[in-house]
Amino acid sequence: MSLSTEGAPIRVLLVDPERPSRQSLSTRLATDPEVEVVGECDSGPVAVRMLRQHTVDVVFLGVELPGMDGFQVLREAGPAHTGATIFVNTDDTHALKAFEAHALDYLLKPYDDERFTRVLSRAKEHVRGGRIQALARQLLGLLSTSQSAANLAPPPPPAPRYLERLVLKEVGRVAFLSVSEVDWLEAEDYYVQAHAGGQTHLLRQPLRELEAQLDPRHFVRIHRSTIVNARRVREMRPLFHGEYQVILGDGTCLKLSRGYRERLDALLGVA
């Protein structure tokens, strides 16, 4: 990446078997001066070839394609060529699988103008953020050539990526909940109940699996079946045998098992 790339147009590829759908996307994108559509295609194999031939920042990718589906396209092209992926489809059947494949978003047809504008803005922010990081790495590399390796500290390892949104599959729709809005999480057999703002949402995955995806600077297990957002903890009250009651900002009372107290104390800065 050159030092001038940061302000370059955001390059978009449209992959959809339906011509009207591609035209609808192309018409919307044509009005945005920051975006350049570098190509269109209607099948999986052609999409793989175009992704490998062109430098693409964002791809609007149909799920059901001739030759191979959208998920196969991502695997064949490889992460170095796909950029930010926005899946498009007529229903939400594949939405959960799309986010498991690290898609940036999932658009339903026919496209809603307000929803499309939000998705495109998020995609542009994602691309700009990646370009700024790449530019910083490039500048660091240039600096390293002018200094001795002994006097230059190695660059820090990339920060781990934690879950930012929860995918909530409900009847007739797919909803999203920001992880920062979650108050606490509770195991329910092989599911998890996410409590946020007085509402409860059911997630179809085990608590242990979800815990590994959460930022440990904010979320901590306080019981074998409970994880709490430490930013919601208002106070702690002692019970018996070293156990505590954890009180959240909304008045919710949760049990803190003795074996988990040290981790919560460290997160809350309790001496």
Number of C-alpha atoms within 10 A of each C-alpha: 9 8 13 8 14 18 10 12 15 21 19 24 26 23 28 28 19 13 13 10 19 18 14 12 17 18 11 12 17 12 9 11 9 13 18 18 18 15 17 21 18 19 21 27 18 17 28 22 13 21 23 16 10 15 17 22 26 25 24 22 29 27 25 18 21 14 13 17 16 26 20 16 24 22 12 19 17 14 10 11 19 24 24 21 24 22 24 26 20 13 15 18 14 16 25 16 12 21 18 10 13 12 19 18 18 23 21 15 11 12 16 10 10 8 11 15 14 10 17 17 11 14 22 18 12 16 19 18 13 15 19 14 13 17 18 13 13 15 12 13 12 11 12 15 9 8 10 9 10 7 8 10 8 10 9 6 6 6 6 7 9 12 14 13 15 17 18 18 18 11 6 9 11 15 12 11 15 12 18 14 14 22 24 23 25 21 20 16 10 11 15 22 19 22 17 17 9 9 10 15 16 18 21 14 15 15 23 15 9 17 16 11 13 17 16 15 12 15 23 21 24 23 18 14 14 20 23 24 22 20 16 20 21 13 12 15 12 11 11 8 8 11 16 18 18 20 17 20 12 12 12 15 15 19 16 25 17 14 12 15 18 13 14 19 12 11 16 14 8 8 6
